[in-house]
Amino acid sequence: MIVGLSNPKIDYHNTRHNVGSWFVYSLAKSYLKNLKKEKKFLGFTTSFSIESNYIRLLVPDIFMNINGHSILKMASFYNINLSEILIVHDDLELDPGIIKLKYSYGHNGHNGLRNIISVFNEKISFHRFRIGIGRPINRNQTASFVLSKPTENEKQLIQKSILHAIEENFILKILIR
């Protein structure tokens, strides 16, 4: 399962905090799939097969700090363990256009990750795909920064990194090992 962390689509889709969902929407598009609203999972979902592996995609359509509830609903329904889920999210520590994979337990201050750890109530590490959004100059403005739209240059860098990750299939290679 691949999850793009997000806030509600209508109000926040184009914000920095929703770049995880940008990745999932782009991935779905590359497999000619559309995400559809699934009320029982509190978000948008689709699925596809790659190399005999069935991949489920999820973009929660609830606030970031409760994304874990959406993920747990879908994971429980399909019997998917947290260790089998790739969480795609924004990262303040990376500049726009920089992407990194990480396997760890910690949340590093990210409210979406913090909620996932809390909801799953497991001390298990999980795969994370971090998409850089940079930091505001004034660290006291972090909340408004992540909830604002990136500059056109930042958006292009972020979109280019997402497309590169999809074209190289390195995210999927991790899931189907």
Secondary structure, 3 states (H helix, E strand, C coil): CEEECCCCHHHHCCCHHHHHHHHHHHHHHHCCCCCEEEHHHCEEEEEEEECCEEEEEEEECCCHHHHHHHHHHHHHHHCCCHHHCEEEEEECCCCCCCEEEEEECCCCCCHHHHHHHHHHCCCCCEEEEEEECCCCCCHHHHHHHHCCCCCHHHHHHHHHHHHHHHHHCHHHHHHCC
